Amino acid sequence: MVGTVFALCEGLGTLPGGHLSDRIDRKKLMIVFGLISAVTLCVMTSALVAKMMSAPLLFLFAIVRGLTSGVFSNVSNIILPQIVTGNQLVQAYSANESRDACIQLFSKPLSGFLYGLGPEIPFLISAVLYALMSVATPLIRSDLRPKNDASPSDSDDSTKKTPRNHIGGSSSHSSLIEGFAWYTRWPQAVSVFSSVLLLNCVLTLMVSIVILNQQMLNIPGWQIGLISTGSGVGLLSGSFLTTPLANRLTGGRTVQVSFIIIMVGCALQPFTQNTYLLAGCMAIMNLMVVPANSVLGAYASLIIPNDLRGRVFSVFSLFNITLASLASGIAGIMLSSLGYMIAAATTAAIMTGTVLLAFMSNGIREIPDKAAFSNLEPWR
């Protein structure tokens, strides 16, 4: 229930958060995010130490943390094009994805160790890290205001690129619904974002189906944990492939190759229920997630106007959160009604459709190599 409340509040905060990030200096938003999170976690730590934690208080913390996450969590990705140049953006996204892979791989054992020292210790350390984020953010030298359309390499007004306007598009971006309107003007972009949504949905479905099935088979928890370890190892290993692939292939080809390998990892899983083999399949399935997401994320960031980026990304995040929440429930329904093999095979079929989208969509096929990313103009 606590997780459901968190996810619901996160979704509620997403669209207002995107609107805020297009109106307020994003550097200030990151500072506020860090401070609110640090204070919330400090209060939670104090409640644990004082043995005052109760169910109502826990739900209150879930509401605050969910809203905070929804409003502010996209800011770190939104600001990347304002900090690094276009041809470095793929590596920047890859670094972010690698960070997330490390968190997935090491957070559970580390949290367990810290929790053993004291239930309040993990929350206290998180509070300190958020406070450090607030302290470090002012050290970012780049201008992170939403109206600043210059890239980090632009030195004066004469070198700035003129944003490309869609026929019939509006140059006024003040409304909350403009994030939705941008997608209607650019169907090519819809295919880019749809591929990411489908990929995330497939990953969530497959992991949920596999783990639920292992639990139904009464596999020991430590063995089931190996499946998550396999996913983390795949993600982390794949992060080292991003730069070599981006240097040799166009962005579109990198995405296509990545999706094929992910599809292979999915296609192997219906044929085994062995925990160790499934851990290997998970590693294969996640191996090319970082290269694909890095290219798609960098490209999407550059084609969205800076003063619209918050709202456009918030629309994507809302759909992503919704699909992720639904996918976990759908996985249980598929497993109980179809059985493991058919449920996993159905998920692999969805990934096959995602591969076809990558090959048929002009929006994905036309993603250039990373050297050309610096010359991309925002689509208005």
Secondary structure, DSSP 8 states (H G I E B T S, - for coil): -HHHHHHHHHHHHHHHHHHHHTTS-HHHHHHHHHHHHHHHHHHHHHHHHTT---HHHHHHHHHHHHHHHHHHTTHHHHTHHHHS-GGGHHHHHHHHHHHHHHHHHHHHHHHHHHHHH-TTHHHHHHHHHHHHHHHHGGG--S---TT----TT--SGGG----B--TT--S---STTHHHHHHHH-HHHHHHHHHHHHHHHHHHHHHHHHHHHHHHTT--HHHHHHHHHHHHHHHHHHHTTHHHHHHHS-HHHHHHHHHHHHHHHHHHGGG---HHHHHHHHHHHHHTHHHHHHHHHHHHHHHS-TTTHHHHHHHHHHHHHHHHHHHHHHHHHHHHHH-HHHHHHHHHHHHHHHHHHHHH-HHHHT---GGGGGG---B-
